[in-house]
Amino acid sequence: CMGIDKRDGLGIDEDEDIGRAGQADALYLVALDTKTGKTDIIAISRDIYSDIGVYSADGVYTGTKKAQLCLAFAYGDGKETSCNNTVSAIERLFYNLPVNSYFAMDWQAIGELNDAIGGVYVTLEDDYMYHTGYYGRAGDTVRLDGDYARAYLQYRDVTQLNSSVDRMNRQINYLEKFTEKVKNEHFFAFMKKELRFFR
């Protein structure tokens, strides 16, 4: 599962070069036991250095290089080739573990999915939301709606070394609360309809 740092939909404009498709800032590997139905979600840091596929400005594959994992998505069309490049990088990272399918969405979709289930309640672990203009301080339980949900999952202080780890911890907290609310087939029917890109 890939959360892409774009707000205006996946894909690049005709006049944009390869490398401008956005970054996969949220990366999660979902492992499903087909015998028991048990699902585990593995959070993968966007900052892991890994072998990613690199393409020239006109889209010609030039090989691999060590780079941040999140950049694998940038090399492609912002849709299928970007997703496949990211999947290949993840597979290499996990010693050629096959990844059977993927899901990618832009940040704007967060509010839509969040609001489709009536919002999600989380307990804030720090004051960062208050300092970014939203309500709530550390220890407060708040309901995330629309843009507030997006901000909770997206924001990080780039001046702080571990800010992407802090953000990933918020994302994990959110996913736990989200999945608690989402255990009925009506939601999955909606999700299948609303996915931005799915293989």
Buried (B, 14 or more C-beta within 10 A) or exposed (E): BBBBBBEEBBBBEEEEEBBBBBBBBBBBBEEEEEEEEEEEEEBBEBEBEBBBBBBEEEEEEEEBEEBBBBBBBBBBBBBBBBBBBBBBBBEBBBEEEEBEEBBBBBBBBBBBBBBBBEBBEBEBEEEBBBEEEBEBEEEEEBEBBEBBBBBBBBBBBEEEEEBBBBBBEBBEBBBEBBEEBBEEEEBEEBBEEEEBBEE
